[in-house]
Amino acid sequence: MSQELVILVSASPVKAQVHLTAIRFIEQLIKQQVAIRSVFFYQDAVTVANRFICPPSDEPQLAEKWQSISLEKQLELQTCVAASYRRGIIDNHQAEELSFKANNLHPSFKITGLGQLAAAMSDSDTKLIHFK
Amino acid sequence: MSIKTNIIISQSSFSSCEFKEAIDLGLVCAAFDQVVNLIFIDSGITNLITGQSAKKVNDKNHVDILKGLEFYDIDNIIIEQESLASTLVEHSRLLEAVQIKSRAEINQLNQNADHLVNF
């Protein structure tokens, strides 16, 4: 079986170049027909999934860029549940649980457990690439 | 053969939640039968100093957390010898169960790992 890559991003979106490098890297991988198993956001990187982030218009719109690569390449963008809730990224389920009026999760991202990352790493055919 | 994952912690205790998130990843990887090496370098060594009054800074005792990891099949807690020398922390003040390895040995350990995650 051919090798698949797991992409881990842990840098805050304030460090935009880390996210942009990850996106460019994924684009090149796909051009070279390298399979990507999953894209996982951990630590401060999860805040990129906050749909209320409003960067200045002349700066990179990271959530939109992630959304476009996700749609174009059929990649699921997974964010760690504990890291997300710790940083105030709330999906619909958690919003209802806590009686919040709204969630703030960008629709292109999905909150999942850290187990998703560990499961992907557990496959002997996968290699982890960490953008920090 | 088990997947080997090395988790490198270089941030000092109580400065951020890096330690907690590193341990969380280690625990989940161990639950998936991966062999997890926790490697402490640079200021990360301060997480292993015993007798810290974590409660006074509204945090949890990191040494107690580390002591419990063997029950979750994380047996290898490693300190880089050169970092220990440069931080001037006395060996006797550290958690007993740690292994001290040189930078060269840790490099070798990293070469042999399937995955490497830095915190």
gemmi code that builds the backbone of each chain (N, CA, C; Angstrom):
import gemmi

chains = {
    "A": [
        ("MET", (0.853, -1.195, 0.000), (0.000, 0.000, 0.000), (0.892, 1.250, 0.000)),
        ("SER", (0.473, 2.296, -0.722), (1.319, 3.485, -0.792), (1.155, 4.333, 0.473)),
        ("GLN", (2.139, 5.175, 0.701), (2.145, 5.971, 1.921), (1.126, 7.117, 1.870)),
        ("GLU", (0.499, 7.354, 3.002), (-0.419, 8.491, 3.123), (0.156, 9.457, 4.146)),
        ("LEU", (-0.168, 10.729, 3.985), (0.339, 11.723, 4.926), (-0.771, 12.222, 5.841)),
        ("VAL", (-0.406, 12.438, 7.093), (-1.306, 13.071, 8.054), (-0.732, 14.460, 8.301)),
        ("ILE", (-1.537, 15.475, 8.094), (-1.073, 16.850, 8.294), (-1.555, 17.328, 9.656)),
        ("LEU", (-0.610, 17.735, 10.498), (-0.938, 18.298, 11.814), (-0.523, 19.763, 11.822)),
        ("VAL", (-1.477, 20.642, 12.134), (-1.168, 22.076, 12.236), (-1.413, 22.489, 13.683)),
        ("SER", (-0.403, 23.099, 14.312), (-0.604, 23.505, 15.714), (-0.344, 24.995, 15.937)),
        ("ALA", (0.054, 25.714, 14.908), (0.367, 27.140, 15.079), (-0.904, 27.982, 15.065)),
        ("SER", (-0.881, 29.030, 15.870), (-1.997, 29.972, 15.877), (-2.153, 30.597, 14.486)),
        ("PRO", (-3.391, 30.908, 14.078), (-3.568, 31.581, 12.778), (-2.915, 32.964, 12.744)),
        ("VAL", (-2.556, 33.481, 13.918), (-1.806, 34.740, 13.939), (-0.459, 34.543, 13.225)),
        ("LYS", (0.063, 33.323, 13.322), (1.266, 32.976, 12.546), (0.796, 32.497, 11.169)),
        ("ALA", (0.299, 33.441, 10.380), (-0.374, 33.078, 9.124), (0.522, 32.292, 8.178)),
        ("GLN", (1.829, 32.604, 8.179), (2.710, 31.932, 7.224), (2.761, 30.424, 7.452)),
        ("VAL", (2.603, 29.999, 8.694), (2.627, 28.555, 8.970), (1.435, 27.895, 8.262)),
        ("HIS", (0.271, 28.514, 8.396), (-0.930, 27.967, 7.751), (-0.794, 28.025, 6.221)),
        ("LEU", (-0.273, 29.143, 5.727), (-0.129, 29.284, 4.267), (0.863, 28.253, 3.726)),
        ("THR", (1.928, 28.010, 4.489), (2.909, 26.994, 4.065), (2.251, 25.611, 4.032)),
        ("ALA", (1.444, 25.331, 5.054), (0.747, 24.038, 5.091), (-0.177, 23.892, 3.878)),
        ("ILE", (-0.896, 24.952, 3.553), (-1.825, 24.907, 2.413), (-1.054, 24.695, 1.107)),
        ("ARG", (0.044, 25.453, 0.944), (0.862, 25.295, -0.281), (1.445, 23.885, -0.357)),
        ("PHE", (1.866, 23.362, 0.778), (2.439, 22.010, 0.840), (1.395, 20.975, 0.402)),
        ("ILE", (0.169, 21.137, 0.918), (-0.910, 20.198, 0.566), (-1.205, 20.282, -0.933)),
        ("GLU", (-1.242, 21.520, -1.461), (-1.509, 21.683, -2.899), (-0.463, 20.938, -3.734)),
        ("GLN", (0.802, 21.069, -3.335), (1.877, 20.391, -4.071), (1.775, 18.870, -3.938)),
        ("LEU", (1.423, 18.414, -2.733), (1.287, 16.962, -2.530), (0.232, 16.402, -3.476)),
        ("ILE", (-0.886, 17.130, -3.544), (-1.987, 16.633, -4.371), (-1.596, 16.648, -5.849)),
        ("LYS", (-0.862, 17.705, -6.265), (-0.363, 17.756, -7.659), (0.505, 16.542, -7.963)),
        ("GLN", (1.260, 16.123, -6.939), (2.161, 14.981, -7.139), (1.492, 13.652, -6.778)),
        ("GLN", (0.178, 13.720, -6.629), (-0.657, 12.546, -6.369), (-0.262, 11.791, -5.100)),
        ("VAL", (0.191, 12.553, -4.099), (0.451, 11.954, -2.785), (-0.862, 11.983, -2.009)),
        ("ALA", (-1.215, 10.862, -1.406), (-2.495, 10.792, -0.687), (-2.392, 11.469, 0.682)),
        ("ILE", (-3.430, 12.212, 1.033), (-3.490, 12.847, 2.355), (-4.592, 12.166, 3.155)),
        ("ARG", (-4.199, 11.592, 4.274), (-5.153, 10.842, 5.099), (-6.074, 11.788, 5.864)),
        ("SER", (-5.477, 12.816, 6.486), (-6.307, 13.763, 7.227), (-5.544, 15.050, 7.509)),
        ("VAL", (-6.309, 16.089, 7.803), (-5.725, 17.373, 8.212), (-6.293, 17.671, 9.594)),
        ("PHE", (-5.398, 17.773, 10.588), (-5.849, 17.903, 11.971), (-5.277, 19.172, 12.584)),
        ("PHE", (-6.132, 19.935, 13.258), (-5.725, 21.188, 13.911), (-5.708, 20.956, 15.419)),
        ("TYR", (-4.572, 21.320, 16.032), (-4.407, 21.099, 17.472), (-3.820, 22.371, 18.077)),
        ("GLN", (-3.883, 22.467, 19.376), (-3.383, 23.627, 20.126), (-3.977, 24.928, 19.553)),
        ("ASP", (-3.156, 25.991, 19.462), (-3.714, 27.285, 19.038), (-4.227, 27.294, 17.593)),
        ("ALA", (-3.837, 26.317, 16.802), (-4.289, 26.281, 15.400), (-5.807, 26.147, 15.292)),
        ("VAL", (-6.450, 25.599, 16.328), (-7.902, 25.395, 16.249), (-8.659, 26.719, 16.118)),
        ("THR", (-8.018, 27.803, 16.551), (-8.749, 29.081, 16.517), (-8.978, 29.574, 15.083)),
        ("VAL", (-8.328, 28.949, 14.124), (-8.612, 29.305, 12.726), (-10.064, 28.933, 12.367)),
        ("ALA", (-10.646, 28.017, 13.151), (-12.017, 27.565, 12.878), (-13.078, 28.459, 13.522)),
        ("ASN", (-12.640, 29.543, 14.154), (-13.598, 30.500, 14.730), (-14.141, 31.384, 13.603)),
        ("ARG", (-15.429, 31.228, 13.302), (-15.976, 31.960, 12.154), (-16.131, 33.454, 12.413)),
        ("PHE", (-15.907, 33.868, 13.646), (-16.004, 35.302, 13.951), (-14.669, 36.033, 13.806)),
        ("ILE", (-13.619, 35.316, 13.452), (-12.324, 35.985, 13.240), (-12.440, 36.868, 11.996)),
        ("CYS", (-12.068, 38.120, 12.141), (-12.173, 39.070, 11.019), (-10.801, 39.699, 10.760)),
        ("PRO", (-9.946, 39.042, 10.007), (-8.647, 39.653, 9.723), (-8.820, 40.871, 8.816)),
        ("PRO", (-7.892, 41.840, 8.875), (-7.969, 42.977, 7.949), (-8.035, 42.470, 6.502)),
        ("SER", (-8.723, 43.210, 5.655), (-8.982, 42.707, 4.297), (-7.716, 42.527, 3.459)),
        ("ASP", (-6.630, 43.225, 3.834), (-5.399, 43.069, 3.060), (-4.490, 41.979, 3.632)),
        ("GLU", (-5.015, 41.196, 4.586), (-4.235, 40.080, 5.137), (-4.893, 38.755, 4.730)),
        ("PRO", (-4.118, 37.652, 4.786), (-4.682, 36.367, 4.329), (-5.942, 35.961, 5.097)),
        ("GLN", (-6.950, 35.552, 4.363), (-8.200, 35.068, 4.962), (-8.052, 33.548, 5.097)),
        ("LEU", (-7.464, 33.134, 6.208), (-7.043, 31.733, 6.331), (-8.208, 30.742, 6.292)),
        ("ALA", (-9.289, 31.071, 6.985), (-10.424, 30.128, 7.004), (-10.946, 29.905, 5.586)),
        ("GLU", (-10.997, 30.985, 4.807), (-11.463, 30.853, 3.409), (-10.504, 30.000, 2.595)),
        ("LYS", (-9.212, 30.199, 2.834), (-8.215, 29.407, 2.103), (-8.322, 27.926, 2.462)),
        ("TRP", (-8.484, 27.646, 3.768), (-8.656, 26.250, 4.177), (-9.946, 25.682, 3.585)),
        ("GLN", (-10.997, 26.514, 3.599), (-12.280, 26.061, 3.052), (-12.125, 25.689, 1.576)),
        ("SER", (-11.410, 26.553, 0.851), (-11.328, 26.292, -0.586), (-10.511, 25.031, -0.880)),
        ("ILE", (-9.426, 24.806, -0.139), (-8.648, 23.573, -0.398), (-9.431, 22.335, 0.069)),
        ("SER", (-10.227, 22.509, 1.110), (-11.029, 21.394, 1.613), (-12.087, 20.977, 0.584)),
        ("LEU", (-12.747, 21.979, 0.001), (-13.790, 21.681, -0.987), (-13.186, 21.116, -2.276)),
        ("GLU", (-12.117, 21.782, -2.703), (-11.480, 21.403, -3.972), (-10.883, 19.997, -3.918)),
        ("LYS", (-10.264, 19.675, -2.775), (-9.527, 18.400, -2.689), (-10.255, 17.359, -1.832)),
        ("GLN", (-11.495, 17.677, -1.417), (-12.279, 16.728, -0.608), (-11.546, 16.309, 0.675)),
        ("LEU", (-11.020, 17.303, 1.392), (-10.301, 17.021, 2.635), (-11.148, 17.453, 3.824)),
        ("GLU", (-11.254, 16.593, 4.821), (-11.968, 16.990, 6.034), (-11.000, 17.741, 6.944)),
        ("LEU", (-11.428, 18.888, 7.437), (-10.598, 19.689, 8.335), (-11.049, 19.404, 9.763)),
        ("GLN", (-10.221, 18.666, 10.500), (-10.612, 18.219, 11.841), (-9.934, 19.088, 12.902)),
        ("THR", (-10.718, 19.516, 13.886), (-10.102, 20.249, 15.000), (-10.315, 19.453, 16.288)),
        ("CYS", (-9.336, 19.494, 17.159), (-9.396, 18.734, 18.422), (-10.472, 19.321, 19.334)),
        ("VAL", (-11.308, 18.450, 19.870), (-12.429, 18.913, 20.687), (-11.960, 19.631, 21.957)),
        ("ALA", (-10.994, 19.041, 22.677), (-10.568, 19.652, 23.945), (-9.870, 20.980, 23.693)),
        ("ALA", (-8.996, 21.001, 22.672), (-8.277, 22.247, 22.347), (-9.265, 23.316, 21.871)),
        ("SER", (-10.303, 22.901, 21.156), (-11.286, 23.851, 20.634), (-12.116, 24.462, 21.757)),
        ("TYR", (-12.665, 23.593, 22.605), (-13.519, 24.105, 23.685), (-12.705, 24.977, 24.639)),
        ("ARG", (-11.450, 24.559, 24.878), (-10.572, 25.340, 25.767), (-10.379, 26.757, 25.226)),
        ("ARG", (-10.403, 26.892, 23.887), (-10.153, 28.200, 23.267), (-11.434, 28.856, 22.744)),
        ("GLY", (-12.571, 28.331, 23.185), (-13.837, 28.984, 22.855), (-14.354, 28.727, 21.451)),
        ("ILE", (-13.917, 27.649, 20.832), (-14.476, 27.271, 19.527), (-15.574, 26.247, 19.815)),
        ("ILE", (-16.804, 26.648, 19.571), (-17.960, 25.878, 20.028), (-18.797, 25.437, 18.831)),
        ("ASP", (-19.065, 24.144, 18.742), (-19.953, 23.665, 17.672), (-21.401, 23.699, 18.179)),
        ("ASN", (-22.303, 23.302, 17.299), (-23.717, 23.376, 17.618), (-24.075, 22.538, 18.840)),
        ("HIS", (-23.497, 21.345, 18.890), (-23.768, 20.419, 19.994), (-23.416, 21.070, 21.344)),
        ("GLN", (-22.222, 21.652, 21.405), (-21.752, 22.250, 22.665), (-22.542, 23.527, 22.991)),
        ("ALA", (-22.912, 24.258, 21.944), (-23.702, 25.480, 22.155), (-25.039, 25.125, 22.807)),
        ("GLU", (-25.658, 24.041, 22.316), (-26.938, 23.611, 22.895), (-26.736, 23.116, 24.324)),
        ("GLU", (-25.652, 22.371, 24.505), (-25.345, 21.813, 25.831), (-25.195, 22.923, 26.879)),
        ("LEU", (-24.560, 24.011, 26.466), (-24.285, 25.102, 27.409), (-25.306, 26.240, 27.315)),
        ("SER", (-26.368, 25.998, 26.529), (-27.432, 27.000, 26.319), (-26.881, 28.321, 25.761)),
        ("PHE", (-25.880, 28.218, 24.893), (-25.406, 29.419, 24.200), (-26.351, 29.711, 23.039)),
        ("LYS", (-26.444, 30.992, 22.679), (-27.376, 31.357, 21.615), (-26.886, 30.910, 20.239)),
        ("ALA", (-25.571, 30.779, 20.095), (-25.045, 30.411, 18.777), (-23.735, 29.662, 18.930)),
        ("ASN", (-23.360, 28.968, 17.869), (-22.016, 28.371, 17.848), (-21.122, 29.320, 17.051)),
        ("ASN", (-19.814, 29.078, 17.098), (-18.920, 29.929, 16.311), (-17.972, 29.107, 15.440)),
        ("LEU", (-18.339, 27.844, 15.199), (-17.482, 26.977, 14.380), (-17.715, 27.263, 12.902)),
        ("HIS", (-16.641, 27.535, 12.202), (-16.726, 27.749, 10.753), (-17.248, 26.462, 10.102)),
        ("PRO", (-18.181, 26.573, 9.164), (-18.808, 25.358, 8.619), (-17.856, 24.406, 7.889)),
        ("SER", (-16.682, 24.864, 7.527), (-15.750, 23.968, 6.824), (-14.958, 23.061, 7.759)),
        ("PHE", (-15.076, 23.329, 9.071), (-14.293, 22.544, 10.030), (-15.204, 21.617, 10.819)),
        ("LYS", (-14.613, 20.537, 11.310), (-15.384, 19.586, 12.104), (-14.633, 19.324, 13.404)),
        ("ILE", (-15.324, 19.448, 14.527), (-14.691, 19.168, 15.817), (-14.713, 17.649, 16.056)),
        ("THR", (-13.525, 17.088, 16.295), (-13.413, 15.635, 16.512), (-12.496, 15.387, 17.708)),
        ("GLY", (-12.393, 14.132, 18.094), (-11.507, 13.772, 19.212), (-10.059, 13.641, 18.757)),
        ("LEU", (-9.165, 13.742, 19.731), (-7.745, 13.553, 19.461), (-7.479, 12.122, 18.963)),
        ("GLY", (-8.421, 11.240, 19.270), (-8.321, 9.853, 18.816), (-8.275, 9.727, 17.304)),
        ("GLN", (-8.907, 10.676, 16.610), (-8.875, 10.645, 15.134), (-7.439, 10.799, 14.642)),
        ("LEU", (-6.704, 11.712, 15.297), (-5.301, 11.921, 14.916), (-4.480, 10.685, 15.277)),
        ("ALA", (-4.661, 10.191, 16.497), (-3.880, 9.031, 16.945), (-4.171, 7.805, 16.080)),
        ("ALA", (-5.432, 7.647, 15.681), (-5.797, 6.505, 14.828), (-5.089, 6.608, 13.481)),
        ("ALA", (-5.072, 7.822, 12.929), (-4.394, 8.009, 11.629), (-2.895, 7.743, 11.773)),
        ("MET", (-2.321, 8.178, 12.914), (-0.879, 7.971, 13.139), (-0.560, 6.496, 13.372)),
        ("SER", (-1.551, 5.737, 13.813), (-1.312, 4.332, 14.156), (-1.171, 3.426, 12.943)),
        ("ASP", (-1.571, 3.927, 11.802), (-1.464, 3.127, 10.585), (-0.014, 3.133, 10.115)),
        ("SER", (0.526, 1.970, 9.864), (1.958, 1.899, 9.517), (2.272, 2.555, 8.175)),
        ("ASP", (1.251, 2.835, 7.376), (1.508, 3.462, 6.077), (1.407, 4.985, 6.113)),
        ("THR", (1.202, 5.546, 7.296), (1.065, 7.005, 7.356), (2.318, 7.666, 7.918)),
        ("LYS", (2.520, 8.884, 7.471), (3.641, 9.692, 7.964), (3.057, 11.028, 8.406)),
        ("LEU", (3.509, 11.498, 9.552), (2.976, 12.747, 10.100), (3.847, 13.931, 9.670)),
        ("ILE", (3.213, 14.988, 9.194), (3.931, 16.230, 8.907), (3.341, 17.305, 9.812)),
        ("HIS", (4.198, 17.896, 10.650), (3.723, 18.826, 11.680), (4.100, 20.264, 11.306)),
        ("PHE", (3.092, 21.123, 11.195), (3.325, 22.555, 10.955), (3.104, 23.288, 12.264)),
        ("LYS", (4.202, 23.850, 12.809), (4.129, 24.444, 14.149), (4.450, 25.932, 14.121)),
    ],
    "B": [
        ("MET", (4.578, -4.653, 14.192), (5.401, -3.920, 15.160), (4.706, -2.601, 15.553)),
        ("SER", (4.851, -2.226, 16.821), (4.162, -1.010, 17.290), (4.738, 0.249, 16.651)),
        ("ILE", (3.851, 1.191, 16.454), (4.270, 2.511, 15.963), (4.949, 3.248, 17.116)),
        ("LYS", (6.058, 3.890, 16.814), (6.780, 4.637, 17.863), (6.571, 6.149, 17.670)),
        ("THR", (6.070, 6.803, 18.697), (5.839, 8.245, 18.625), (6.644, 8.950, 19.714)),
        ("ASN", (7.481, 9.878, 19.291), (8.249, 10.678, 20.253), (7.597, 12.042, 20.408)),
        ("ILE", (7.343, 12.408, 21.645), (6.750, 13.709, 21.942), (7.803, 14.532, 22.678)),
        ("ILE", (8.173, 15.657, 22.096), (9.242, 16.473, 22.672), (8.637, 17.703, 23.329)),
        ("ILE", (8.954, 17.896, 24.601), (8.400, 19.025, 25.359), (9.541, 19.971, 25.709)),
        ("SER", (9.453, 21.194, 25.243), (10.546, 22.153, 25.496), (10.071, 23.401, 26.246)),
        ("GLN", (8.772, 23.451, 26.545), (8.235, 24.635, 27.238), (8.236, 24.419, 28.752)),
        ("SER", (8.496, 25.486, 29.500), (8.580, 25.350, 30.948), (7.201, 25.102, 31.566)),
        ("SER", (7.224, 24.549, 32.783), (5.964, 24.235, 33.458), (5.189, 25.513, 33.755)),
        ("PHE", (3.902, 25.435, 33.674), (2.966, 26.515, 34.025), (3.002, 27.737, 33.097)),
        ("SER", (3.830, 27.723, 32.052), (3.883, 28.889, 31.168), (2.735, 28.866, 30.160)),
        ("SER", (2.212, 27.700, 29.866), (1.145, 27.577, 28.867), (0.505, 26.205, 29.056)),
        ("CYS", (-0.398, 25.847, 28.174), (-0.985, 24.503, 28.311), (-0.273, 23.498, 27.396)),
        ("GLU", (0.939, 23.825, 26.948), (1.709, 22.917, 26.084), (1.876, 21.541, 26.753)),
        ("PHE", (2.232, 21.554, 28.042), (2.470, 20.290, 28.755), (1.207, 19.434, 28.728)),
        ("LYS", (0.067, 20.055, 29.099), (-1.184, 19.289, 29.165), (-1.539, 18.714, 27.802)),
        ("GLU", (-1.373, 19.537, 26.758), (-1.773, 19.072, 25.431), (-0.799, 18.025, 24.892)),
        ("ALA", (0.461, 18.108, 25.307), (1.433, 17.082, 24.924), (1.078, 15.754, 25.600)),
        ("ILE", (0.744, 15.831, 26.890), (0.395, 14.611, 27.630), (-0.899, 14.003, 27.075)),
        ("ASP", (-1.874, 14.862, 26.761), (-3.128, 14.358, 26.169), (-2.841, 13.558, 24.905)),
        ("LEU", (-1.973, 14.110, 24.040), (-1.652, 13.402, 22.799), (-0.947, 12.081, 23.112)),
        ("GLY", (-0.016, 12.137, 24.073), (0.700, 10.918, 24.450), (-0.240, 9.834, 24.947)),
        ("LEU", (-1.206, 10.219, 25.777), (-2.152, 9.248, 26.334), (-3.015, 8.618, 25.237)),
        ("VAL", (-3.470, 9.447, 24.307), (-4.332, 8.913, 23.250), (-3.509, 7.996, 22.329)),
        ("CYS", (-2.282, 8.399, 22.025), (-1.429, 7.545, 21.182), (-1.160, 6.212, 21.879)),
        ("ALA", (-0.905, 6.257, 23.195), (-0.656, 5.019, 23.947), (-1.904, 4.133, 23.944)),
        ("ALA", (-3.077, 4.770, 23.993), (-4.327, 4.005, 23.957), (-4.490, 3.271, 22.620)),
        ("PHE", (-3.818, 3.780, 21.588), (-3.838, 3.111, 20.278), (-2.617, 2.186, 20.123)),
        ("ASP", (-2.068, 1.768, 21.251), (-0.945, 0.814, 21.281), (0.338, 1.334, 20.654)),
        ("GLN", (0.482, 2.633, 20.600), (1.764, 3.167, 20.140), (2.746, 3.188, 21.311)),
        ("VAL", (4.022, 3.038, 20.999), (5.061, 3.198, 22.021), (5.385, 4.686, 22.076)),
        ("VAL", (5.120, 5.297, 23.224), (5.292, 6.750, 23.349), (6.526, 7.067, 24.192)),
        ("ASN", (7.429, 7.866, 23.648), (8.558, 8.390, 24.410), (8.297, 9.861, 24.686)),
        ("LEU", (8.279, 10.232, 25.957), (8.151, 11.657, 26.310), (9.559, 12.193, 26.547)),
        ("ILE", (9.971, 13.143, 25.722), (11.357, 13.636, 25.795), (11.336, 15.104, 26.220)),
        ("PHE", (12.007, 15.396, 27.313), (12.028, 16.768, 27.836), (13.365, 17.413, 27.520)),
        ("ILE", (13.301, 18.562, 26.877), (14.530, 19.297, 26.554), (14.371, 20.768, 26.976)),
        ("ASP", (15.474, 21.485, 26.977), (15.485, 22.922, 27.301), (14.666, 23.193, 28.579)),
        ("SER", (13.831, 24.246, 28.537), (13.065, 24.603, 29.750), (12.007, 23.565, 30.095)),
        ("GLY", (11.734, 22.655, 29.187), (10.754, 21.588, 29.441), (11.114, 20.763, 30.660)),
        ("ILE", (12.395, 20.745, 30.995), (12.869, 19.981, 32.164), (12.195, 20.444, 33.450)),
        ("THR", (11.790, 21.703, 33.508), (11.185, 22.226, 34.745), (9.872, 21.504, 35.086)),
        ("ASN", (9.272, 20.840, 34.099), (8.059, 20.066, 34.383), (8.332, 18.878, 35.292)),
        ("LEU", (9.593, 18.484, 35.392), (9.954, 17.277, 36.134), (10.495, 17.570, 37.537)),
        ("ILE", (10.520, 18.848, 37.915), (11.055, 19.202, 39.235), (10.005, 18.898, 40.299)),
        ("THR", (10.416, 18.124, 41.292), (9.480, 17.745, 42.362), (9.342, 18.901, 43.369)),
        ("GLY", (8.283, 18.847, 44.117), (8.094, 19.801, 45.207), (7.608, 21.177, 44.765)),
        ("GLN", (7.094, 21.286, 43.525), (6.569, 22.579, 43.076), (5.159, 22.774, 43.658)),
        ("SER", (4.863, 23.983, 44.048), (3.558, 24.261, 44.648), (2.569, 24.679, 43.564)),
        ("ALA", (2.150, 23.687, 42.793), (1.287, 23.967, 41.642), (-0.040, 24.605, 42.054)),
        ("LYS", (-0.556, 24.161, 43.196), (-1.867, 24.667, 43.632), (-1.831, 26.176, 43.873)),
        ("LYS", (-0.674, 26.660, 44.295), (-0.566, 28.099, 44.557), (-0.703, 28.922, 43.286)),
        ("VAL", (-0.448, 28.303, 42.150), (-0.631, 29.025, 40.885), (-1.827, 28.444, 40.116)),
        ("ASN", (-2.747, 27.841, 40.878), (-3.990, 27.298, 40.313), (-3.746, 26.313, 39.178)),
        ("ASP", (-2.751, 25.483, 39.345), (-2.473, 24.484, 38.311), (-2.398, 23.105, 38.961)),
        ("LYS", (-2.187, 22.090, 38.114), (-2.043, 20.723, 38.630), (-0.567, 20.390, 38.737)),
        ("ASN", (-0.253, 19.456, 39.648), (1.138, 19.053, 39.829), (1.577, 18.179, 38.649)),
        ("HIS", (2.510, 18.691, 37.868), (2.929, 17.971, 36.665), (3.646, 16.668, 36.999)),
        ("VAL", (4.402, 16.678, 38.096), (5.129, 15.459, 38.476), (4.134, 14.345, 38.817)),
        ("ASP", (3.053, 14.698, 39.521), (2.032, 13.687, 39.849), (1.388, 13.125, 38.577)),
        ("ILE", (1.156, 14.012, 37.610), (0.582, 13.551, 36.335), (1.551, 12.565, 35.668)),
        ("LEU", (2.827, 12.928, 35.662), (3.833, 12.071, 35.016), (3.979, 10.726, 35.728)),
        ("LYS", (3.859, 10.763, 37.070), (3.970, 9.507, 37.837), (2.864, 8.524, 37.450)),
        ("GLY", (1.714, 9.056, 37.086), (0.580, 8.188, 36.756), (0.622, 7.614, 35.345)),
        ("LEU", (1.546, 8.081, 34.532), (1.524, 7.678, 33.119), (1.840, 6.208, 32.888)),
        ("GLU", (2.600, 5.610, 33.834), (2.964, 4.195, 33.630), (1.712, 3.300, 33.596)),
        ("PHE", (0.638, 3.751, 34.263), (-0.603, 2.965, 34.244), (-1.289, 3.030, 32.884)),
        ("TYR", (-0.847, 3.954, 32.062), (-1.403, 4.086, 30.702), (-0.362, 3.664, 29.662)),
        ("ASP", (0.591, 2.864, 30.111), (1.617, 2.294, 29.224), (2.558, 3.335, 28.616)),
        ("ILE", (2.746, 4.435, 29.317), (3.815, 5.364, 28.905), (4.929, 5.207, 29.940)),
        ("ASP", (5.951, 4.464, 29.550), (7.010, 4.112, 30.507), (8.289, 4.919, 30.304)),
        ("ASN", (8.409, 5.558, 29.169), (9.681, 6.213, 28.868), (9.591, 7.735, 28.998)),
        ("ILE", (10.097, 8.227, 30.104), (10.202, 9.672, 30.312), (11.697, 9.997, 30.273)),
        ("ILE", (12.080, 10.782, 29.295), (13.509, 10.962, 29.006), (13.892, 12.440, 29.105)),
        ("ILE", (15.062, 12.683, 29.660), (15.584, 14.047, 29.750), (16.853, 14.138, 28.926)),
        ("GLU", (17.011, 15.253, 28.247), (18.252, 15.447, 27.499), (19.340, 15.923, 28.472)),
        ("GLN", (20.432, 15.198, 28.468), (21.541, 15.472, 29.399), (22.063, 16.912, 29.262)),
        ("GLU", (22.236, 17.363, 28.033), (22.798, 18.699, 27.798), (21.850, 19.787, 28.317)),
        ("SER", (20.544, 19.565, 28.174), (19.581, 20.548, 28.680), (19.635, 20.605, 30.202)),
        ("LEU", (19.779, 19.424, 30.800), (19.853, 19.346, 32.260), (21.071, 20.131, 32.751)),
        ("ALA", (22.181, 19.974, 32.061), (23.408, 20.678, 32.456), (23.232, 22.190, 32.309)),
        ("SER", (22.581, 22.612, 31.231), (22.483, 24.056, 30.995), (21.438, 24.730, 31.877)),
        ("THR", (20.429, 23.974, 32.335), (19.415, 24.599, 33.198), (19.845, 24.599, 34.671)),
        ("LEU", (20.946, 23.929, 34.974), (21.511, 23.891, 36.334), (20.537, 23.328, 37.378)),
        ("VAL", (19.602, 22.493, 36.928), (18.695, 21.838, 37.873), (19.403, 20.588, 38.386)),
        ("GLU", (19.403, 20.419, 39.721), (20.071, 19.236, 40.284), (19.246, 17.990, 39.986)),
        ("HIS", (19.955, 16.939, 39.620), (19.308, 15.666, 39.283), (18.416, 15.174, 40.428)),
        ("SER", (18.863, 15.408, 41.673), (18.134, 14.905, 42.839), (16.757, 15.570, 42.997)),
        ("ARG", (16.561, 16.695, 42.322), (15.268, 17.397, 42.449), (14.237, 16.897, 41.423)),
        ("LEU", (14.680, 15.996, 40.537), (13.787, 15.558, 39.466), (13.020, 14.287, 39.826)),
        ("LEU", (11.931, 14.088, 39.131), (11.164, 12.846, 39.231), (12.126, 11.667, 39.067)),
        ("GLU", (11.994, 10.668, 39.953), (12.974, 9.573, 39.966), (12.976, 8.716, 38.708)),
        ("ALA", (11.782, 8.530, 38.146), (11.670, 7.552, 37.058), (12.220, 8.027, 35.709)),
        ("VAL", (12.884, 9.162, 35.682), (13.337, 9.654, 34.374), (14.621, 8.957, 33.912)),
        ("GLN", (14.745, 8.871, 32.606), (15.995, 8.363, 32.020), (16.741, 9.566, 31.455)),
        ("ILE", (18.041, 9.614, 31.682), (18.826, 10.722, 31.132), (19.599, 10.212, 29.923)),
        ("LYS", (19.396, 10.891, 28.796), (20.082, 10.469, 27.572), (20.773, 11.674, 26.937)),
        ("SER", (21.865, 11.414, 26.257), (22.593, 12.494, 25.596), (21.828, 12.948, 24.350)),
        ("ARG", (22.198, 14.125, 23.865), (21.567, 14.648, 22.643), (21.730, 13.668, 21.482)),
        ("ALA", (22.906, 13.055, 21.410), (23.170, 12.092, 20.324), (22.241, 10.879, 20.447)),
        ("GLU", (22.052, 10.420, 21.685), (21.159, 9.254, 21.882), (19.708, 9.617, 21.537)),
        ("ILE", (19.326, 10.843, 21.901), (17.951, 11.271, 21.597), (17.777, 11.438, 20.094)),
        ("ASN", (18.804, 11.956, 19.432), (18.736, 12.060, 17.963), (18.511, 10.686, 17.347)),
        ("GLN", (19.206, 9.703, 17.890), (19.059, 8.332, 17.389), (17.645, 7.817, 17.639)),
        ("LEU", (17.136, 8.136, 18.832), (15.772, 7.728, 19.195), (14.756, 8.359, 18.213)),
        ("ASN", (15.019, 9.615, 17.879), (14.123, 10.309, 16.946), (14.223, 9.730, 15.537)),
        ("GLN", (15.433, 9.348, 15.158), (15.627, 8.730, 13.839), (14.810, 7.438, 13.731)),
        ("ASN", (14.733, 6.731, 14.847), (14.044, 5.428, 14.837), (12.535, 5.546, 15.053)),
        ("ALA", (12.071, 6.762, 15.366), (10.633, 6.933, 15.634), (9.849, 7.025, 14.326)),
        ("ASP", (8.583, 6.613, 14.399), (7.704, 6.779, 13.230), (7.190, 8.205, 13.162)),
        ("HIS", (6.896, 8.766, 14.321), (6.355, 10.131, 14.371), (7.062, 10.945, 15.450)),
        ("LEU", (7.157, 12.228, 15.162), (7.812, 13.161, 16.080), (6.898, 14.384, 16.196)),
        ("VAL", (6.501, 14.736, 17.420), (5.653, 15.915, 17.586), (6.316, 16.821, 18.634)),
        ("ASN", (6.491, 18.079, 18.274), (7.155, 19.038, 19.161), (6.166, 19.931, 19.891)),
        ("PHE", (6.378, 20.079, 21.184), (5.543, 21.010, 21.969), (6.418, 22.036, 22.644)),
    ],
}
model = gemmi.Model(1)
for chain_id, residues in chains.items():
    chain = gemmi.Chain(chain_id)
    for i, (resn, *xyz) in enumerate(residues, 1):
        res = gemmi.Residue()
        res.name, res.seqid = resn, gemmi.SeqId(i, " ")
        for name, pos in zip(("N", "CA", "C"), xyz):
            atom = gemmi.Atom()
            atom.name, atom.element = name, gemmi.Element(name[0])
            atom.pos, atom.b_iso = gemmi.Position(*pos), 0.0
            res.add_atom(atom)
        chain.add_residue(res)
    model.add_chain(chain)
structure = gemmi.Structure()
structure.add_model(model)
structure.setup_entities()
